Structure formats: structure tokens, C-alpha cells
Amino acid sequence: MPAWEGKSRGNKTGYRIFVWILKQGGLRPAYLLLRFVTLYYFFFSFKSSQALYSFYRCRIGYGRIKSILGIYRNYFLLGQTLIDKVALMSGAVNSFTFNFDGEEHLHQMVSDGKGGILLSGHLGNWDIAGHLLKRLNTVINIVIFDGEHEQIKTYLESVTGERAVKLILIKNDLSHIYEISSALKRNELICMHADRFLPGNKTQSHLFLGREAKFPVGPFVLTSAFNVPVSFVFAVKETTLHYHFFATKEKDYSGLPKNERMEKMTRDYVNELEIKTRNYPQQWFNFYDFWK
């Protein structure tokens, strides 16, 4: 997967400008400026635009014009989700509304006292999802690649305050595995993406949107090894100020042999990701050739 290197885009100055606009005028002027920023990415991000065009044209089945418009819409929605994250977590805007489908499943997972793992992907706004999970009254741990530049993270923390979740950084020394194990023993929830991997990571192929695609083995190996309940979760933006949170009923694969457990878990995840991607294709935020 050479097009993804585990790092996010953006710079400190850009975040600072949008935070200032949010505090002075709210979301509307921030979204207005975003339209011009979106045009820049639309015209000059050739590799990501090419990947998005192929995604809309070949995987979703859009026509040429609709695929081109989909690229612009995708960049714009990505920018909105970043602005919304800062607006919500900094308290600059408190008028967002939310639907919660399946939240009761996560409450059940917590009440069972065994901890649990939530698998998601780069679809919609995961930062918003993490913020909403505060309603579960337990500690949420998000396992991530440390892809944001340190000065950007420091600046965002200064304007949004302490995160509603704990971060577990994936490290070469595998210390993150011990952190995950300890968190599960404390009946905490572990959240991680299961759709991206870095070069050299082990993968497995599954049919996704009509063509074989590679998915990382790691999240499913960990989930299988800890043998705890699993739910697939997503948070998508449906209107300017409205988000929709989805969580599947907790799945227990403990009765299956190890290899079969891994296979079924991955297949269930890929099927759920495909459903959400077809329903919200313009919030597919993997900007590389996912099927290469």
C-alpha cells in the first residue's frame, strides 16, 4: 500500500486559521473558507483525486460527471468533519444533533464486565464517534498509528482540551499489545480501525465492493487472541449539524476454531464496511488505490 504512509495531512497554520474563524463566527464562515481550500485539493491533489475517481467510477458505479463531482464533495465533507471535530471538542459550537443506532449493544458490552473491542474504518468521522462514546460511562481506548505531526497534535489539544478518550499508539516494540490487554482486564473498550495497513504488515484478501481488496490481519488477530465481544461502529455526517452513530450487536466468536474465528470476523467486518460505504460513499476517506 505505497500511497499511504501512516500520516495525516494538514498543518498547524491551517488549523489555527479555522479555529479562529470558528470562535469568531461559527461554522458558516468556516465552511465558506473551506470551499476555497477544497478547490485547491480538488485541482492539485492528483494522486488522491485519481484514486477517488476510480473508486466512484469503478466501485460505486457513478458516471464520469458524477464521479468528478464526487471528488469535490468528498474533500469538502472531509474538511467539514475536521472542522466539526474542533468545533465540538473545543465547545465553539454545541448545536450538533445525533442519532444513535445500536448504542444499547455497547452498554450491554460494558455491563457484561469483560471489556470489548470496537472495529471501525476510515469512513465518516471517527473523532466524533470517539467523543460520543463518553455516554457509555467507561474508559475508551483508541489504537492508532501516530500519524499526526506532533506540533499539530499539541495545538489541537490546547484548543480542544483533554481528549474524551485515551490513545494507545502502535509501536514497533509491541508495547501497545500489553496496554490493550491491561485495558480489557479493567473492562474498558478498545477501538481501532481495521481497513488500513502499512507496507510490510500481514494482510488478507476479501471481496469488497466487487473486487478483492487487502485488509490488515493485525486487528483481527488481536481481537481473536483476547477473545472478547466485538462490535463494528461508524459515525457519519448526514446533514450540516447532524451525525448518525451505528453500532452492531456484539458478536462473540469464542466458540469457533482459531482460523475459522479470524475468517468469519474479518468477513463480517468487511460486509458491514461495504454496507456503510455504499450508503455513504462520499465519506470514504481512504485517498489511495485501496484495491491495488
C-alpha positions as CSV (number, residue, x, y, z in Angstrom):
1,M,0.0,0.0,0.0
2,P,2.6,2.6,-1.1
3,A,0.2,5.5,-1.3
4,W,-0.5,5.5,2.5
5,E,2.4,6.1,4.9
6,G,0.5,6.4,8.2
7,K,0.4,10.2,8.3
8,S,-2.5,12.7,8.1
9,R,-2.5,15.9,6.1
10,G,-2.7,19.4,7.2
11,N,-0.5,22.0,9.0
12,K,-0.6,24.0,12.2
13,T,-1.3,27.3,10.5
14,G,-4.3,25.9,8.7
15,Y,-5.8,24.6,11.9
16,R,-5.1,27.9,13.6
17,I,-7.0,29.8,11.0
18,F,-10.1,27.6,11.1
19,V,-10.1,27.6,14.9
20,W,-10.0,31.5,14.9
21,I,-12.9,31.7,12.4
22,L,-14.9,29.2,14.5
23,K,-14.5,31.2,17.6
24,Q,-15.3,34.5,15.9
25,G,-18.2,33.5,13.6
26,G,-19.1,29.8,14.0
27,L,-19.5,27.1,11.4
28,R,-20.9,29.0,8.4
29,P,-17.9,31.3,7.7
30,A,-15.6,28.3,8.4
31,Y,-17.4,26.2,5.9
32,L,-17.3,29.1,3.4
33,L,-13.5,29.3,3.6
34,L,-13.4,25.5,3.4
35,R,-14.9,25.7,-0.1
36,F,-11.8,27.5,-1.4
37,V,-9.5,25.1,0.4
38,T,-11.4,22.2,-1.1
39,L,-10.9,23.7,-4.6
40,Y,-7.1,23.6,-4.0
41,Y,-7.1,19.9,-3.1
42,F,-9.6,19.2,-6.0
43,F,-7.2,20.7,-8.6
44,F,-3.8,19.8,-7.2
45,S,-4.1,16.5,-5.2
46,F,-3.6,14.4,-8.3
47,K,-2.9,11.0,-6.8
48,S,-5.8,11.1,-4.2
49,S,-8.2,12.6,-6.8
50,Q,-7.3,9.8,-9.2
51,A,-7.9,7.2,-6.6
52,L,-11.3,8.7,-5.7
53,Y,-12.3,8.9,-9.3
54,S,-11.6,5.2,-9.7
55,F,-13.5,4.5,-6.5
56,Y,-16.6,6.3,-7.6
57,R,-16.4,5.2,-11.3
58,C,-15.5,1.5,-10.8
59,R,-16.5,0.5,-7.3
60,I,-19.7,2.7,-6.8
61,G,-20.8,2.8,-10.4
62,Y,-21.1,6.6,-10.9
63,G,-20.9,8.2,-14.3
64,R,-18.0,10.4,-15.3
65,I,-19.5,13.7,-14.3
66,K,-20.9,12.4,-11.1
67,S,-17.6,10.8,-10.2
68,I,-15.8,14.1,-10.7
69,L,-18.4,16.0,-8.6
70,G,-18.0,13.2,-6.0
71,I,-14.3,14.0,-5.6
72,Y,-15.1,17.6,-4.7
73,R,-17.9,16.6,-2.4
74,N,-15.6,14.1,-0.7
75,Y,-12.9,16.7,0.0
76,F,-15.5,19.1,1.3
77,L,-17.0,16.6,3.6
78,L,-13.6,15.6,4.9
79,G,-12.9,19.3,5.7
80,Q,-16.3,19.6,7.4
81,T,-15.6,16.6,9.6
82,L,-12.3,18.1,10.7
83,I,-13.9,21.4,11.5
84,D,-16.8,19.7,13.3
85,K,-14.3,17.8,15.5
86,V,-12.6,21.0,16.6
87,A,-15.9,22.8,17.0
88,L,-17.5,20.1,19.2
89,M,-14.4,19.3,21.3
90,S,-13.5,23.0,21.9
91,G,-17.1,23.9,22.8
92,A,-17.1,26.6,20.0
93,V,-20.3,25.0,18.6
94,N,-22.8,23.0,20.7
95,S,-25.7,22.7,18.2
96,F,-24.9,19.3,16.7
97,T,-27.6,16.6,16.9
98,F,-27.1,12.9,16.8
99,N,-28.9,9.6,16.2
100,F,-27.7,6.5,18.0
101,D,-28.4,3.1,16.4
102,G,-27.2,0.2,18.5
103,E,-25.9,2.2,21.5
104,E,-27.7,-0.3,23.7
105,H,-25.4,-3.1,22.4
106,L,-22.4,-1.1,23.7
107,H,-24.0,-0.5,27.1
108,Q,-24.6,-4.3,27.3
109,M,-21.0,-4.9,26.4
110,V,-19.9,-2.7,29.3
111,S,-22.3,-4.2,31.7
112,D,-21.1,-7.8,30.9
113,G,-17.8,-6.8,32.5
114,K,-15.4,-8.5,30.0
115,G,-14.3,-5.4,28.1
116,G,-14.8,-5.3,24.4
117,I,-13.3,-4.3,21.0
118,L,-14.9,-1.8,18.6
119,L,-13.8,-2.1,15.0
120,S,-14.3,0.8,12.6
121,G,-12.7,2.2,9.4
122,H,-11.9,5.4,7.6
123,L,-15.5,6.2,6.7
124,G,-17.3,9.1,8.3
125,N,-16.0,10.9,11.4
126,W,-14.3,8.6,13.9
127,D,-13.2,11.5,16.1
128,I,-16.9,12.4,16.6
129,A,-17.7,8.7,17.3
130,G,-15.0,8.7,20.0
131,H,-16.4,11.8,21.6
132,L,-20.0,10.3,21.6
133,L,-18.8,7.1,23.3
134,K,-18.4,9.1,26.5
135,R,-22.1,8.3,27.0
136,L,-21.0,4.7,27.9
137,N,-19.5,5.7,31.2
138,T,-16.4,3.6,30.7
139,V,-12.9,4.3,29.5
140,I,-12.5,4.3,25.7
141,N,-9.0,3.5,24.3
142,I,-8.3,4.2,20.6
143,V,-5.5,2.3,19.0
144,I,-3.9,4.4,16.3
145,F,-0.8,4.9,14.2
146,D,0.9,8.0,15.4
147,G,0.3,9.8,12.1
148,E,-0.3,13.4,13.1
149,H,2.6,15.8,13.3
150,E,3.5,16.4,16.9
151,Q,3.0,20.2,16.7
152,I,-0.4,19.8,15.2
153,K,-1.5,17.4,18.0
154,T,-0.1,19.8,20.6
155,Y,-2.0,22.7,19.1
156,L,-5.3,20.8,18.8
157,E,-5.0,19.6,22.4
158,S,-4.5,23.2,23.5
159,V,-7.8,24.3,21.9
160,T,-9.9,21.2,22.5
161,G,-8.7,20.4,26.0
162,E,-8.2,16.8,27.2
163,R,-9.4,14.1,24.9
164,A,-12.5,12.2,25.9
165,V,-10.6,9.0,25.1
166,K,-7.2,7.5,25.8
167,L,-4.8,6.9,22.9
168,I,-2.8,3.7,22.5
169,L,0.0,4.2,19.9
170,I,1.0,1.3,17.8
171,K,4.8,0.8,18.4
172,N,7.4,-1.5,16.9
173,D,8.2,-2.9,20.4
174,L,4.6,-4.2,20.6
175,S,4.1,-2.5,23.9
176,H,0.6,-1.5,22.6
177,I,-0.5,-5.1,23.0
178,Y,0.2,-5.1,26.7
179,E,-1.7,-1.8,27.0
180,I,-4.7,-3.3,25.2
181,S,-4.6,-6.4,27.5
182,S,-4.5,-4.3,30.6
183,A,-7.3,-2.1,29.4
184,L,-9.6,-5.1,28.7
185,K,-8.9,-6.5,32.1
186,R,-10.2,-3.2,33.5
187,N,-13.4,-3.7,31.5
188,E,-12.5,-0.8,29.2
189,L,-13.3,-0.6,25.5
190,I,-10.7,-0.8,22.7
191,C,-11.4,1.0,19.4
192,M,-9.3,0.5,16.3
193,H,-9.5,0.9,12.5
194,A,-9.4,-2.4,10.5
195,D,-9.1,-1.1,7.0
196,R,-5.5,0.3,6.6
197,F,-2.1,-1.2,6.9
198,L,1.5,-0.1,6.4
199,P,3.9,-1.7,3.9
200,G,5.2,-4.9,5.4
201,N,2.2,-5.7,7.5
202,K,0.4,-9.0,7.1
203,T,-2.8,-8.8,5.1
204,Q,-5.7,-11.0,3.9
205,S,-7.8,-10.5,0.8
206,H,-11.6,-10.3,0.8
207,L,-14.2,-9.3,-1.8
208,F,-15.1,-5.7,-1.2
209,L,-17.3,-3.6,-3.5
210,G,-17.0,-6.2,-6.3
211,R,-13.2,-6.7,-6.2
212,E,-10.6,-8.3,-4.0
213,A,-9.0,-5.9,-1.5
214,K,-6.4,-6.4,1.2
215,F,-7.2,-5.8,4.9
216,P,-4.7,-5.9,7.8
217,V,-4.5,-9.1,9.8
218,G,-3.4,-7.3,13.0
219,P,-6.7,-6.0,14.4
220,F,-8.4,-9.4,13.8
221,V,-5.5,-11.3,15.3
222,L,-5.7,-9.2,18.4
223,T,-9.4,-9.4,18.7
224,S,-9.3,-13.2,18.3
225,A,-6.5,-13.6,20.8
226,F,-8.2,-11.6,23.5
227,N,-11.5,-13.5,22.9
228,V,-13.8,-10.6,23.9
229,P,-17.1,-9.3,22.4
230,V,-16.8,-7.3,19.2
231,S,-18.9,-4.6,17.7
232,F,-18.5,-2.7,14.4
233,V,-19.1,1.0,14.8
234,F,-19.3,4.1,12.5
235,A,-20.3,7.7,12.8
236,V,-21.4,9.5,9.6
237,K,-22.4,13.1,8.8
238,E,-26.0,13.3,7.4
239,T,-26.7,17.0,7.4
240,T,-24.9,20.2,8.3
241,L,-25.4,19.7,12.0
242,H,-26.5,16.1,12.3
243,Y,-24.5,12.9,12.8
244,H,-25.6,9.3,12.8
245,F,-23.9,6.7,15.0
246,F,-24.1,3.0,14.2
247,A,-23.0,0.0,16.4
248,T,-23.8,-3.6,15.5
249,K,-24.9,-6.1,18.1
250,E,-21.9,-7.5,20.0
251,K,-20.5,-10.6,18.2
252,D,-19.0,-13.5,20.1
253,Y,-16.7,-15.7,18.1
254,S,-15.2,-17.6,21.0
255,G,-16.9,-20.9,20.1
256,L,-15.1,-21.2,16.7
257,P,-11.7,-22.7,16.0
258,K,-9.0,-20.0,15.7
259,N,-8.7,-19.9,11.9
260,E,-12.4,-20.0,11.4
261,R,-12.9,-17.3,14.0
262,M,-10.5,-15.0,12.2
263,E,-12.1,-15.7,8.8
264,K,-15.6,-15.1,10.0
265,M,-14.8,-12.0,12.0
266,T,-13.0,-10.4,9.0
267,R,-15.8,-11.3,6.6
268,D,-18.4,-9.9,8.9
269,Y,-16.4,-6.6,9.3
270,V,-15.9,-6.3,5.5
271,N,-19.6,-6.9,4.9
272,E,-20.6,-4.2,7.4
273,L,-18.0,-1.8,5.9
274,E,-19.3,-2.4,2.4
275,I,-22.9,-1.6,3.6
276,K,-21.9,1.7,5.1
277,T,-19.6,2.6,2.2
278,R,-22.5,2.1,-0.3
279,N,-24.8,4.1,1.9
280,Y,-22.3,7.0,2.4
281,P,-19.8,6.8,-0.5
282,Q,-18.8,10.4,-0.2
283,Q,-17.5,9.8,3.3
284,W,-15.0,7.2,2.1
285,F,-11.7,8.8,3.3
286,N,-9.1,6.4,2.0
287,F,-7.2,8.5,-0.5
288,Y,-5.2,5.9,-2.3
289,D,-5.9,2.9,-4.5
290,F,-7.5,0.6,-1.9
291,W,-7.7,-2.3,-4.4
292,K,-4.1,-2.1,-5.7
